[in-house]
């Protein structure tokens, strides 16, 4: 069995369409799951959620999804500057105002986590635990510099054991590690990468008779200009377009 894991689409319809085309062209992917944050920052929240529903892609609630669905006071996003904080509030306000009732309901139906037993429910291993941030909170950032002890703490919280995999997103920066036989993978971001590579990112995981293979990162070119132009034509801040081009969370400095 081969699984495609996508995360952090953030309303970027051209990026999602390109990733799904890439997955379809491979022909050997059996299942696709999403790890949340379908909306925010780009002008296609309703279209992205509808496409995910049309494709019947199961997934979990990212912090953006759950806060929009529940009309929370903010998106639970972390900013590196005062302007970054302001931008996060502007994006959140625009998204809440522009999601349809159907989209809001769909976001509210997403579970916090999904457990996938690759050999069926009659066996306990191997298991994939799918969350957005961590197995404890979808707002907690699980960055690559977290020590092994933190990873093992999260594995215990998830009930993951040797041979299992814990997959998550939220930071928009892909990385993978194995600690005491447990695989950990940050799937990166489909629609808003922050690792300096503007291409959409997703992960392939293969389950064999021996267990789960090391996750494979896939980068996909998409119509970046279309996404940037749509942001500029919307009421969203133009900075979000530049962040797509640079694949960074940094706030552009005006000339």
C-alpha positions as CSV (number, residue, x, y, z in Angstrom):
1,X,0.0,0.0,0.0
2,X,1.2,3.5,-0.8
3,X,-0.2,6.6,0.9
4,X,0.1,10.3,-0.1
5,X,0.0,12.7,2.8
6,X,-0.8,16.4,2.1
7,X,-1.0,19.3,4.5
8,X,-1.3,23.0,4.8
9,X,-3.0,23.8,1.5
10,X,-4.1,27.2,2.9
11,X,-6.7,28.0,0.2
12,X,-4.1,27.7,-2.6
13,X,-6.2,26.0,-5.3
14,X,-3.6,25.9,-8.0
15,X,-1.1,24.2,-5.7
16,X,-3.7,21.6,-4.6
17,X,-4.7,20.9,-8.2
18,X,-1.1,20.3,-9.2
19,X,-0.4,18.0,-6.3
20,X,-3.5,15.9,-7.0
21,X,-2.5,15.7,-10.7
22,X,0.9,14.5,-9.7
23,X,-0.6,11.9,-7.3
24,X,-3.0,10.7,-10.0
25,X,-0.2,10.4,-12.6
26,X,1.7,8.1,-10.3
27,X,-1.0,5.4,-10.5
28,X,0.5,3.5,-7.6
29,X,-0.9,5.7,-4.7
30,X,-3.7,3.8,-3.0
31,X,-4.9,6.4,-0.5
32,X,-4.7,10.2,0.1
33,X,-5.0,11.9,3.4
34,X,-4.8,15.5,4.4
35,X,-3.3,16.8,7.7
36,X,-5.3,20.0,8.0
37,X,-5.2,23.8,7.4
38,X,-7.2,23.7,4.2
39,X,-8.0,27.4,4.5
40,X,-6.3,30.8,5.1
41,X,-4.0,33.2,3.3
42,X,-5.2,32.7,-0.3
43,X,-8.6,33.4,-1.9
44,X,-10.0,29.9,-2.6
45,X,-11.1,28.5,0.8
46,X,-14.5,27.3,-0.5
47,X,-13.0,25.8,-3.7
48,X,-10.3,24.0,-1.8
49,X,-12.7,22.4,0.7
50,X,-15.1,21.5,-2.1
51,X,-12.3,19.8,-4.1
52,X,-11.2,17.8,-1.1
53,X,-14.8,16.7,-0.5
54,X,-15.3,15.8,-4.1
55,X,-12.2,13.7,-4.0
56,X,-13.3,12.2,-0.8
57,X,-10.0,12.8,0.9
58,X,-10.2,12.1,4.6
59,X,-8.2,14.3,7.0
60,X,-7.9,16.1,10.3
61,X,-8.6,19.6,11.5
62,X,-5.7,22.1,11.4
63,X,-5.7,25.0,13.7
64,X,-7.1,27.2,10.9
65,X,-9.9,24.8,10.2
66,X,-11.0,24.4,13.7
67,X,-10.8,28.1,14.6
68,X,-12.8,29.2,11.6
69,X,-15.4,26.5,12.2
70,X,-15.8,27.6,15.8
71,X,-15.5,31.4,15.3
72,X,-12.5,31.5,17.7
73,X,-10.9,34.9,18.4
74,X,-7.8,34.2,16.4
75,X,-6.3,31.4,14.2
76,X,-3.7,30.1,16.7
77,X,-0.9,31.1,14.3
78,X,2.6,32.1,15.5
79,X,4.1,35.3,14.0
80,X,7.7,36.5,14.1
81,X,7.0,40.2,14.0
82,X,4.3,42.8,14.8
83,X,3.5,43.1,11.1
84,X,3.4,39.3,10.8
85,X,0.9,39.3,13.7
86,X,-1.2,41.9,12.0
87,X,-1.2,39.9,8.7
88,X,-2.3,36.7,10.5
89,X,-5.3,38.6,11.9
90,X,-6.1,40.1,8.5
91,X,-6.0,36.7,6.8
92,X,-8.2,35.1,9.5
93,X,-10.8,37.9,9.3
94,X,-11.0,37.7,5.6
95,X,-11.3,33.9,5.7
96,X,-14.1,33.9,8.3
97,X,-16.0,36.5,6.2
98,X,-15.6,34.6,2.9
99,X,-16.2,31.0,3.8
100,X,-19.6,29.6,2.9
101,X,-21.8,28.0,5.5
102,X,-21.1,24.7,3.8
103,X,-17.4,25.2,4.0
104,X,-17.6,26.1,7.7
105,X,-19.7,23.0,8.4
106,X,-17.2,20.8,6.6
107,X,-14.3,22.2,8.5
108,X,-16.2,21.7,11.8
109,X,-16.7,18.0,10.9
110,X,-13.0,17.3,10.7
111,X,-11.6,15.1,13.5
112,X,-8.6,16.0,15.6
113,X,-6.6,12.9,14.5
114,X,-6.9,9.9,12.3
115,X,-5.3,6.4,13.0
116,X,-4.6,4.3,10.0
117,X,-3.6,0.7,10.4
118,X,-2.0,-0.2,7.2
119,X,-2.7,-4.0,7.5
120,X,-6.2,-3.6,8.7
121,X,-7.9,-3.3,12.1
122,X,-7.3,-7.0,12.9
123,X,-3.6,-6.2,13.4
124,X,-2.1,-3.6,15.7
125,X,1.0,-2.7,13.6
126,X,2.1,-0.8,11.7
127,X,0.0,2.3,12.5
128,X,0.1,5.8,11.1
129,X,-1.1,8.5,13.4
130,X,-2.2,11.6,11.5
131,X,-2.4,15.0,13.3
132,X,-1.9,18.6,12.3
133,X,0.4,20.1,15.0
134,X,1.0,17.4,17.6
135,X,-1.0,14.6,19.2
136,X,-1.9,17.0,22.0
137,X,-2.7,20.3,20.3
138,X,-3.1,21.4,16.7
139,X,-1.6,24.8,17.5
140,X,1.7,23.4,18.9
141,X,4.7,23.8,16.5
142,X,6.7,20.6,16.1
143,X,9.9,21.9,14.6
144,X,12.9,20.0,13.4
145,X,15.1,21.3,16.3
146,X,12.9,19.6,18.9
147,X,15.0,17.0,20.7
148,X,14.4,13.2,20.5
149,X,12.9,13.3,24.0
150,X,10.1,15.6,22.7
151,X,9.4,13.2,19.8
152,X,9.2,10.3,22.2
153,X,6.9,12.2,24.4
154,X,4.6,12.9,21.5
155,X,4.8,9.2,20.5
156,X,3.6,8.2,23.9
157,X,0.8,10.7,23.8
158,X,-0.2,9.2,20.4
159,X,0.2,5.6,21.6
160,X,2.7,5.1,18.8
161,X,5.3,2.3,19.2
162,X,8.2,0.9,17.3
163,X,7.4,0.5,13.6
164,X,4.6,3.2,13.7
165,X,4.6,6.6,12.1
166,X,3.4,9.9,13.4
167,X,2.7,12.4,10.6
168,X,2.0,16.1,11.1
169,X,2.3,19.5,9.4
170,X,1.7,23.1,10.7
171,X,5.3,24.4,10.4
172,X,5.3,24.3,6.6
173,X,8.9,22.9,6.8
174,X,9.4,19.2,5.8
175,X,11.6,16.9,7.8
176,X,11.7,13.3,8.9
177,X,13.4,11.4,11.8
178,X,13.4,8.0,13.3
179,X,13.7,7.7,17.1
180,X,13.7,4.3,18.8
181,X,12.0,2.7,15.8
182,X,9.2,5.3,15.6
183,X,9.0,7.3,12.3
184,X,8.2,11.0,12.5
185,X,7.5,13.1,9.5
186,X,6.5,16.7,8.9
187,X,4.8,16.7,5.5
188,X,5.6,20.3,4.7
189,X,3.1,22.5,2.9
190,X,1.2,22.1,-0.3
191,X,0.1,25.7,-0.5
192,X,2.4,27.9,1.6
193,X,5.9,26.4,1.9
194,X,8.3,28.2,4.3
195,X,11.5,26.3,3.6
196,X,12.8,28.4,0.7
197,X,11.4,26.1,-2.0
198,X,8.2,27.6,-3.5
199,X,7.1,24.3,-5.0
200,X,4.2,22.4,-3.4
201,X,5.3,19.7,-1.0
202,X,3.8,16.4,0.0
203,X,4.9,13.0,1.3
204,X,4.6,9.4,0.1
205,X,4.7,6.6,2.6
206,X,4.8,2.9,1.5
207,X,3.7,0.1,3.7
208,X,5.2,-3.3,2.9
209,X,5.1,-6.7,4.6
210,X,8.1,-5.6,6.6
211,X,6.6,-2.4,7.8
212,X,6.6,1.3,6.8
213,X,9.3,2.6,4.5
214,X,11.1,5.9,5.1
215,X,8.8,8.7,3.9
216,X,9.6,10.2,0.5
217,X,9.2,14.0,0.0
218,X,7.8,15.1,-3.4
219,X,8.0,18.7,-4.7
220,X,5.6,19.8,-7.4
221,X,5.7,22.9,-9.7
222,X,2.4,24.7,-9.9
223,X,1.0,27.9,-11.4
224,X,2.5,30.3,-8.9
225,X,1.7,33.4,-10.9
226,X,-2.0,32.5,-10.9
227,X,-1.9,32.2,-7.2
228,X,0.0,35.4,-6.7
229,X,-2.2,37.4,-9.1
230,X,-5.4,36.1,-7.4
231,X,-4.1,37.2,-4.0
232,X,-3.3,40.7,-5.4
233,X,-6.8,41.0,-6.9
234,X,-8.5,40.0,-3.6
235,X,-8.7,42.0,-0.4
236,X,-6.0,39.9,1.2
237,X,-2.7,41.6,1.8
238,X,-0.3,41.6,-1.1
239,X,2.5,40.3,1.2
240,X,0.9,36.9,1.0
241,X,1.7,36.8,-2.7
242,X,5.4,37.6,-2.1
243,X,5.6,35.0,0.6
244,X,4.5,32.4,-1.9
245,X,7.3,33.4,-4.3
246,X,10.0,33.4,-1.6
247,X,8.6,30.4,0.3
248,X,9.1,32.2,3.5
249,X,7.1,33.6,6.4
250,X,9.2,36.8,6.4
251,X,7.3,40.0,5.8
252,X,8.6,41.7,2.6
253,X,10.2,45.1,3.2
254,X,8.8,47.9,1.0
255,X,11.2,49.5,-1.5
